[in-house]
Structures are given as C-alpha cells and as structure tokens.
Amino acid sequence: MASLTIRKLPDDVKHELRQVAARNGRSLEEEARRALIALVRPEQPTKRKSIGQMIFELSRPGFDTPEVPDSPASFATFDDE
C-alpha cells in the first residue's frame, strides 16, 4: 500500500474531517482514506427498472406473491350524535 502526505491543509478542513470521523466512529486517517477512495472511485448508480419490467418480473411463473391475510371488510359509519 502507498502512503500519502498532504501539506498545507487548512486547519478548519482537518478539524471538520476529524469531526466527521468521530461521528462515524473512525480514525481521522480512515475517514480521509475513505473520502479519497470515494473521490476517485465513485459508486456507479444502479440502473433503475421500468414499471413494465417490474410487472413482467412479477408475472413470471414461479414467482410467489406475498399472501394477504383475510380480514372482514369494515365499513365507515357516520353517526349523527
């Protein structure tokens, strides 16, 4: 693994990074490492399925839909009292 030294980092940036690290329960070094990795390797957004694709997948044989428990219907009552 490589090492990196960052010079002339503003004090307020270091302070804020230390606070973020503390909130996340990590060391300053680990938080900086994760921030740099996220910067150079951004997560690719997952491709969203269309509603048609989801309906198609639900209609395939062998797909079990969750069972809804039977319950008696209830009607709204409007009392004049």
C-alpha positions in Angstrom: 0.0 0.0 0.0 1.2 3.5 -0.7 1.4 6.4 1.7 0.5 10.0 1.1 1.4 13.1 3.0 -0.8 16.2 2.5 0.9 19.5 3.3 -0.7 22.9 3.7 -4.2 21.5 4.6 -6.2 24.3 6.1 -6.8 23.8 9.9 -10.5 24.1 9.6 -10.7 21.3 7.0 -8.7 19.0 9.2 -10.9 19.9 12.2 -14.1 19.2 10.2 -12.7 15.9 8.8 -11.9 14.9 12.4 -15.5 15.7 13.5 -16.9 13.6 10.6 -14.6 10.8 11.6 -15.7 10.9 15.2 -19.4 10.9 14.2 -18.7 7.8 12.0 -16.6 6.1 14.7 -13.5 6.1 12.6 -10.0 7.5 12.9 -9.0 10.6 11.0 -6.8 8.6 8.8 -9.5 6.1 7.9 -12.0 8.9 7.2 -9.5 10.6 4.9 -8.8 7.3 3.2 -12.5 6.6 2.5 -13.0 10.2 1.3 -10.2 9.8 -1.2 -11.3 6.4 -2.4 -14.9 7.8 -2.9 -13.5 10.7 -4.9 -11.5 8.6 -7.4 -13.9 5.6 -7.5 -17.4 7.0 -7.3 -20.1 4.4 -7.0 -21.9 3.7 -10.2 -25.7 4.3 -9.8 -27.7 1.1 -10.1 -29.8 1.0 -13.2 -33.5 1.5 -12.2 -36.1 -0.9 -13.6 -39.0 0.4 -15.5 -42.5 -0.2 -14.2 -43.1 -2.5 -17.2 -40.0 -4.6 -16.3 -41.2 -4.9 -12.7 -44.7 -6.0 -13.8 -43.2 -8.5 -16.2 -41.0 -10.0 -13.5 -43.9 -10.2 -11.1 -46.0 -12.1 -13.7 -43.4 -14.8 -14.4 -44.4 -18.3 -13.4 -42.9 -19.4 -10.1 -43.0 -16.0 -8.5 -44.8 -16.1 -5.2 -46.6 -13.0 -4.2 -47.0 -12.4 -0.5 -50.2 -13.6 0.9 -52.5 -11.0 2.4 -54.4 -12.3 5.5 -58.2 -12.5 5.1 -60.0 -10.0 7.2 -63.6 -9.0 7.2 -64.4 -5.8 5.4 -65.3 -2.8 7.6 -67.5 0.0 6.5 -67.4 3.6 7.6 -70.1 4.7 10.0 -71.3 8.2 10.2 -73.3 8.8 13.4 -75.3 11.9 13.9 -74.6 12.0 17.6 
